[in-house]
Amino acid sequence: MATELKNIYTTTLQCNCPECFSNTGLQMSYKQEWKDTFWITKATDIVREELYCKHCEFQIYPVKWTSDIERLYEYHLKKADKESYFKIKSQAYMIAFMILALLALMIYVII
């Protein structure tokens, strides 16, 4: 089962970096988790955030976020549109068709 993160929303924040105190260069990215299995491909409800300062080239973890950053995080999380995607792969259809054909053949032979 492969898990992939796809970028759904990216924005630039106008507040101070907790590391270098620069007022420019904070970039917030929201990434949605996608699961890909043998049977299906689907987008989950899990959204992960990543805050990166371009000025000091450092990733800021949620422990160091200020109240301003947390407010902006919540605001932009509402604006980020989560995708809803669910697809059954062709392998699943083929296996289901073979099982149904085998059951029909067994019923035909028994009767």
Contacts in CASP RR format, 6 or more apart in sequence:
PFRMAT RR
TARGET T0000
AUTHOR 0000-0000-0000
METHOD contacts of the structure
MODEL  1
MATELKNIYTTTLQCNCPECFSNTGLQMSYKQEWKDTFWITKATDIVREE
LYCKHCEFQIYPVKWTSDIERLYEYHLKKADKESYFKIKSQAYMIAFMIL
ALLALMIYVII
1 35 0 8 1.000
1 36 0 8 1.000
1 37 0 8 1.000
2 35 0 8 1.000
2 36 0 8 1.000
2 37 0 8 1.000
3 33 0 8 1.000
3 34 0 8 1.000
3 35 0 8 1.000
3 36 0 8 1.000
4 33 0 8 1.000
4 34 0 8 1.000
4 36 0 8 1.000
5 31 0 8 1.000
5 32 0 8 1.000
5 33 0 8 1.000
5 34 0 8 1.000
5 48 0 8 1.000
6 31 0 8 1.000
6 32 0 8 1.000
6 34 0 8 1.000
6 43 0 8 1.000
6 83 0 8 1.000
7 29 0 8 1.000
7 30 0 8 1.000
7 31 0 8 1.000
8 30 0 8 1.000
8 31 0 8 1.000
8 32 0 8 1.000
8 47 0 8 1.000
8 80 0 8 1.000
8 81 0 8 1.000
8 82 0 8 1.000
8 83 0 8 1.000
9 29 0 8 1.000
9 30 0 8 1.000
9 76 0 8 1.000
9 79 0 8 1.000
9 80 0 8 1.000
9 81 0 8 1.000
10 27 0 8 1.000
10 28 0 8 1.000
10 29 0 8 1.000
10 30 0 8 1.000
11 27 0 8 1.000
11 28 0 8 1.000
11 76 0 8 1.000
12 25 0 8 1.000
12 26 0 8 1.000
12 27 0 8 1.000
12 28 0 8 1.000
13 25 0 8 1.000
13 26 0 8 1.000
13 27 0 8 1.000
13 28 0 8 1.000
13 51 0 8 1.000
13 69 0 8 1.000
13 72 0 8 1.000
14 23 0 8 1.000
14 24 0 8 1.000
14 26 0 8 1.000
15 23 0 8 1.000
15 26 0 8 1.000
15 66 0 8 1.000
15 68 0 8 1.000
15 69 0 8 1.000
15 72 0 8 1.000
16 22 0 8 1.000
16 23 0 8 1.000
16 66 0 8 1.000
16 68 0 8 1.000
17 23 0 8 1.000
17 25 0 8 1.000
17 26 0 8 1.000
17 53 0 8 1.000
17 55 0 8 1.000
17 56 0 8 1.000
17 58 0 8 1.000
17 60 0 8 1.000
18 60 0 8 1.000
18 64 0 8 1.000
18 65 0 8 1.000
18 66 0 8 1.000
18 69 0 8 1.000
19 53 0 8 1.000
19 56 0 8 1.000
19 58 0 8 1.000
19 60 0 8 1.000
19 64 0 8 1.000
20 53 0 8 1.000
20 55 0 8 1.000
20 56 0 8 1.000
20 58 0 8 1.000
22 53 0 8 1.000
22 55 0 8 1.000
22 56 0 8 1.000
24 55 0 8 1.000
25 53 0 8 1.000
25 54 0 8 1.000
25 55 0 8 1.000
26 51 0 8 1.000
26 52 0 8 1.000
26 53 0 8 1.000
26 54 0 8 1.000
26 60 0 8 1.000
26 69 0 8 1.000
27 51 0 8 1.000
27 52 0 8 1.000
27 53 0 8 1.000
27 54 0 8 1.000
28 49 0 8 1.000
28 50 0 8 1.000
28 51 0 8 1.000
28 72 0 8 1.000
28 73 0 8 1.000
28 76 0 8 1.000
29 49 0 8 1.000
29 50 0 8 1.000
29 51 0 8 1.000
29 52 0 8 1.000
30 47 0 8 1.000
30 48 0 8 1.000
30 49 0 8 1.000
30 50 0 8 1.000
30 76 0 8 1.000
30 77 0 8 1.000
30 80 0 8 1.000
31 47 0 8 1.000
31 48 0 8 1.000
31 49 0 8 1.000
31 50 0 8 1.000
32 43 0 8 1.000
32 44 0 8 1.000
32 46 0 8 1.000
32 47 0 8 1.000
32 48 0 8 1.000
32 82 0 8 1.000
32 83 0 8 1.000
33 43 0 8 1.000
33 44 0 8 1.000
33 46 0 8 1.000
33 47 0 8 1.000
33 48 0 8 1.000
34 41 0 8 1.000
34 42 0 8 1.000
34 43 0 8 1.000
34 44 0 8 1.000
34 85 0 8 1.000
35 41 0 8 1.000
35 42 0 8 1.000
35 44 0 8 1.000
38 89 0 8 1.000
38 91 0 8 1.000
38 92 0 8 1.000
39 88 0 8 1.000
39 89 0 8 1.000
39 91 0 8 1.000
39 92 0 8 1.000
40 86 0 8 1.000
40 87 0 8 1.000
40 88 0 8 1.000
40 89 0 8 1.000
40 92 0 8 1.000
41 85 0 8 1.000
41 86 0 8 1.000
41 87 0 8 1.000
41 89 0 8 1.000
42 85 0 8 1.000
42 86 0 8 1.000
42 87 0 8 1.000
43 82 0 8 1.000
43 83 0 8 1.000
43 84 0 8 1.000
43 85 0 8 1.000
43 86 0 8 1.000
45 82 0 8 1.000
47 77 0 8 1.000
47 80 0 8 1.000
47 82 0 8 1.000
49 62 0 8 1.000
49 73 0 8 1.000
49 77 0 8 1.000
50 59 0 8 1.000
51 59 0 8 1.000
51 60 0 8 1.000
51 61 0 8 1.000
51 62 0 8 1.000
51 65 0 8 1.000
51 69 0 8 1.000
51 73 0 8 1.000
52 58 0 8 1.000
52 59 0 8 1.000
52 60 0 8 1.000
53 59 0 8 1.000
53 60 0 8 1.000
60 69 0 8 1.000
65 73 0 8 1.000
END
